[in-house]
Amino acid sequence: MRVAKYYNNADVRVEEMPVPEIGPRELLVKVMASGICGSDVMEWYRIKKAPLVLGHEIAGEIAETGEKVTAYSPGDRVFVSHHVPCGACRYCLAGQETVCDTLRSTNFDPGGFAEFLRVPEINVGPGVFKIPDNVSFEDGTFIEPLACALRGQRAAGVRPGETVLVLGAGISGMLHVELAKNLGAGLVLATDLHPFRLEMARAHGAMGFDAREDVPARVREANHGRGADLVIICTSAAPAFAQAMDSVNRGGRVLWFAPSMPGETFPLDVFSMWKEGFSLIPSYGAAPRDIQASIELLEAGRLDVHSMITHRLPLSETAKGFSLVASAGESMKVIIFPQE
């Protein structure tokens, strides 16, 4: 089978690998669509494991089932989660599945930028979800990133009528814009450096403005002199952290959604945080319940994700897709179709 193997952001090669052999409790999935995630182009994160086949935002159909698999059949349309929690450790039992050791050690084989992938036994139970008939394969690539955004907003607690500021209008930021609106936010604002992304944010109902402006001042100007009730950091750019701290309202929340590099630090005015009573909330990944909720939202047509797709590419053009996502320019959702 063909795969797109990652060596670095500027070197993604189409190569041949054997189709994975499955065990009696495993699945072989034919990958129909696979989205390129922003984390796929975080070179500092990926390069230490290169070369490898990336891709975890997948939608496909079951090509083969192991002899002891009874819950799924060939031809089933499925989303497969690459990370799954154990469901029994102290973290899972406390609803903190994304810090579970099992979740952080599981994956499928070899990755979503391949014609086929093997779903290990541990992933088959909590990590395989049937895609509703009215959700296309390409829209199915939003299941995982939407689930991550859902988990973050659940942790931050979006309330009807609140003002939400999204820092960074890439695909994660756009999903947060759509979700915040869906959950009843009164005013949604979004920042970015690129005019294309700001225009898309505006098209999805946000008030968009350049991240190089005086962001806290613009927020207060738009929000009757108050900061935002919820600020969502969807960019790893260092200035965004300071903007978030200066833009949040008293008693508000800052959701730290985008990762920074290991060891990177930011100044924090602890006294101001204590006095003004705002919270800093991190969010990483998604759990099975978030994925199920994401699928239900897509099935119900509650969110406009389809218009976020800007590029549809065959497997042979995966390198172009990585370049588009890494440049963070006039692209939003870039989808690879491994069967083309």
N, C-alpha and C positions, 0 to 999 in steps of 0.2 A: 504494500500500500504506500501511497505518497503521504509525506508529512512535511510540515514547514518547521525546520529546526532553527532555534534561536542560538546565535553565537554572541551577538550584541545588537544594539538597536539599529546599527547600520549594516548588519550582516545576518540576514535570515534566509536560509537556503531550503529549497525544496529537495528532499532526499527520499530514498526508498527505505522502508523498514518492513519486517514481517508483520502480517496481521496477528495481533495478540491471540494466544490460545487461552481459552477460558476453562475454569474449573467447574465442578458440578453445581456450585452455588453462586456462580458468577454470570455476568451478562456481557455480550458483545454488542456495542451500539454503533450504528452507522451515523456518523456526524453529518447533519444536514446544514447546520449554520453554527458559527462560533464567533462571538464578539471579541474584539480586542479591548481589553480593560486597560485603564490608566496604569494599573500596577504592573501590567506586562511590559511597559516601557520604562519602569523605574530601574534604570540600569544598575545602580548601586545595590539594588536588592536582588536582581536576577543574574548578574554577571558571574557571581561566585559559584553558581550551579551550572553554568553553561558548559557545553552545549546541551540543550534539552528542548523538548516539545512543550510549548506553553499552550494556554487556552483553557479557560474554565467557565466561560459564559456560553454553554452549549445547548443546542436542541437537536434531537435526532430521533431515530427509530430503532427499536431493538432488532438486530439482525439474527441473533442466536441466543438461546438460553441454555444454561447448564441443566443437566438432567434432573437436578433436585430443586430447581426453581419452579414454583407453582403460581406465584402472584403476577407474573408478567409473561407475555407471549410475543413471538416474533411479529413485527409490524406495529407494536405499540409505539405511539409517539410519546417521547419522554424528555424531561430535563433531568440531568444527573448532577448532583452536588459533588464537587471534588473533595470537600472537607466534611466530615460527619462527626458529631460528638458521641461519646459513649452512652450518655443518658443516665448514668448511675453514679458518677463521682460527685463530690461535694459541690463542685461548680455547676454541673448540669442540674442537680437537684435544687440549687438556688437560683436557677434561671440564667446562669452565666455561662451558657454553653460555649461561647466563642473563646473562653480561656481554658477550655478542657484540653488536656494533653492529647487525647485521642484525636480531637478535631484538628489540632495543629500538626499531626503526624500522618494523616490520611491523604490519599490522592487517587486519581484514576490513572490508567496506563494507556498511551504515553501522555496524552494531553489533547486538548480540543482542536488544535490545528493539525488534524490528521483525518484520514478517511474513516478510520474505525478506532474505537477505544474499548479497553477492557474495564468493566466495573468490578472491583474486588468484592468479595463476599461481605466485608464489613460495611461497604457503601450501599449494598443492594437494599437493605431494609430501610434505614433512615435517609438515604440519599437519592432515591429514584422516585420521581413524581411524574404522573401522566399529564400530558399537555392537553388541555381541552380542545375540542375540534375547531372552535372558532378563534383559536390563537395560532397564528402562523409560526413556522419555524423561526423566521427572522425576528418576529416579535418575542418569541420564546427566549431569545438571547438576552432579553431584559430581565428575566426572572431573577437571576442571581444578583445583579447590581441593584435592582429595585428592592430585593429582600434586605440587602445591606442598608439601604437608605431607610427602609421601614423600621429596622431594628434601632437605628440611630434616633429616628424621630419618636419612636416609642419610649426610648430611654430619656429623651429630652422633654417629652410631654407637650406636644403642640396643642394649644387650646384655641377654641373658636374666638375669632376677633383679634387675635394677637398679631403683632408685627414681627415678621421673620426676615432676617438679612442673610443671604447666601453669598459667601465670599468665594468666588470662582465658579464660572458658568460653563464648565466642561460637562461631560455626561452625568457625573455624580451630582453636580450642582443643579443641572436641569431636572433630574429626578427628584431632588429635594424641593425644587420650586413646585413641580407638579403635585408632589405629596402634600406639601404645606397648604396649597390651595384646596386640595381634596379634603384635608382635615379641618378646614374652616378658617384658615388664617385670614385676617382682614386685609393686611397689606404685606406684599412680598417684594423685597428688593434684592437685586443681584448685581454683583460687580465682576468685572473681568478686564483684561488688557486688550482683548481682541474685539473689534467692532462686529465681526460676524457672530460671535457668541453672545454679545450683548443684544444684537437684533433678535437672535433666537429666544433669548430670555424674555424679551419684550413680547415676542409673538406668543409666548406661553403665559402671559399675564403678569410678568414681574416688571417692576420699575428698574431699569438697568442703567448703570452709570460706570464710568471708567474707574478702575481700581487705583489709578494714580491721583485721583482727586482727594479732597479731604473727606474721607468716607464717613467718619463720625458726624461731621457737620451736615453732610448730605442726608444722613439718616434722620437727624433731628429736625432738619428743615422739612422733610417729608412726613414726619411723625409727630407734629404738634409739639416740638421741643423735647421729645423723649427719645431715648435710645430704643433699640429693638428688644422685644421680649425674648427672642431666640436668635442667636447668631450661629450659623453653621459654617465651619471652616472646611471648604472643599478644595483647597489648594495648599501645597506645601511651601509656597513662597513665604519667606520670613516676615515680610511686612504685614501679612494677613493676621498673624497672631496679635500683634499690637493693635491693629484695626479692630479686631474682635473685642479685645479688652476695653477699648475706648468707645465702642459702639453699643455695648449691651446696656439695657436699662437696669435700674435698681431692682433687685429681686429676680433678674432674668437668668437666662442660661446660655452658656456657650457650648456648642456641640463640636468637639474636635473630631472631625470625620476623616480628613486626609492625613496620611502619615508623614512624619518628618524623618530625616536620616538618623540612624542610631548615633547617640552621643550629642545630637544637636540640642542646644538649650535656648530658651527664650526668657527674657526678664519678665517677672510677674510682680506687680505691686500687690503684695499680700494684704497690706493694710486696707487698700481700696476695695479689694475683693471681700474682706471681712466687713468693712463698713457699709458697702453698698449691697451686700447680701446676694451677689450673683454666684452661680455655680459653673464649674468647668467639668464637662462630661465627655469622656472618650467613648468611641464606638468602633469596634472592629468586627468585620465579617457578618455572618448570618447563621441562624440556626434553622432546623427543619420547620418550626412553627412560623418563622418569618418567610420562608420560601413558600409555604402553603398559602399564607396571606397574600403574598405577591402574585401567585398564580390566580387567586380569586379576584384580585383587583384587575388583572389583565383580562380575565374571562368576562368580567362585568363591563369592560370598556370604560372604567372609571378614569383612566389616565391616558393622555395623548402621548404615547411613546413612538408611534410609527413615524411621525413627522420628524423625529430626532435622527432618523437614519439618513446619513449623508453619502455613504459609500458602501457599495456591495461589490466584493471582489472575489474572483476565483482563488483557489489555493495557490496557484502559480504567482499571484500578485500579493502574497502575504507581506513581503518585504515593503512594498509600496504602502500597505496598510499600516505597518509599524512606523514608517516615516511620517505618515499623516497624523497619527496619534501622538507621536513624540514631538512633533513641531507645534502642536496645540494651536493650529491656525484655523483654516476654513474647513474644519471637519467636526463632527460631533460623534455619532455612533458609526463605527466602521465594522462591517461584518464580513467574515470570510466564509465562503461556501466550499467546503472541502471536496464535494462531489463534482465540482465544475473545473 
